[in-house]
């Protein structure tokens, strides 16, 4: 894989991870308005919402590693963990 393609792919995957994280806020507010009963097992606390922000470290670090050294598997693994 070429260096430019690897860089583009790595930062695109990191951007997708950030977009998915930000979509959590929209879904959070929609669930709060819908007033779903608490018996469904959903965590509607602000701490549960922001706690996932720590997982943004994985795709951002993975994109940095994969864009500089595309042959390094650790960067791609961090990107995959961030998407999951």
C-alpha positions in Angstrom: 0.0 0.0 0.0 1.4 3.4 -0.9 2.2 6.0 1.8 -0.4 8.5 0.6 -3.1 5.9 0.5 -2.2 4.6 4.0 -2.2 8.1 5.4 -5.6 8.9 3.8 -7.1 5.7 5.0 -5.8 6.0 8.5 -7.0 9.5 9.1 -10.4 8.7 7.4 -10.9 5.8 9.8 -10.0 8.1 12.7 -12.5 10.7 11.4 -15.1 8.0 11.2 -14.5 7.1 14.8 -14.8 10.7 15.9 -18.1 11.1 13.9 -19.5 8.0 15.5 -18.6 9.3 19.0 -20.3 12.6 18.2 -23.4 10.9 17.0 -23.7 9.5 20.5 -24.7 12.9 21.8 -27.6 13.2 19.3 -28.8 9.7 20.3 -28.4 10.6 24.0 -30.6 13.6 23.7 -33.2 11.7 21.7 -33.3 9.0 24.3 -33.7 11.6 27.1 -36.7 13.2 25.3 -38.3 9.8 24.6 -38.3 8.9 28.3 -37.6 5.3 27.9 -38.2 3.3 31.1 -35.0 2.5 33.0 -35.7 -1.3 32.9 -34.2 -1.5 29.4 -30.7 -1.4 30.8 -29.6 1.8 29.0 -27.1 4.0 30.7 -28.5 7.5 30.3 -26.1 9.2 32.6 -23.7 12.0 31.5 -20.8 10.0 32.9 -21.7 7.0 30.7 -21.9 9.3 27.7 -18.5 11.0 28.2 -16.8 7.9 29.4 -16.5 6.7 25.9 -14.4 9.7 25.1 -11.4 7.9 26.5 -11.7 5.4 23.6 -11.0 8.2 21.2 -7.4 8.0 22.1 -7.1 4.6 20.3 -8.0 5.8 16.8 -6.2 9.0 17.1 -2.9 7.4 18.2 -3.5 4.6 15.7 -3.9 7.1 12.9 -0.8 8.9 13.9 1.2 5.7 13.9 -0.3 4.2 10.7 0.1 7.4 8.7 3.8 7.6 9.6 4.6 3.9 9.4 2.0 2.1 7.4 3.8 -1.2 7.8 3.4 -1.1 11.6 0.5 -3.3 12.6 0.0 -1.6 16.0 -1.4 1.5 14.4 -4.0 -0.4 12.4 -4.9 -2.5 15.4 -5.5 0.7 17.4 -7.7 2.0 14.6 -9.7 -1.1 14.6 -10.2 -1.0 18.4 -11.4 2.6 18.1 -14.0 1.6 15.5 -15.3 -1.3 17.6 
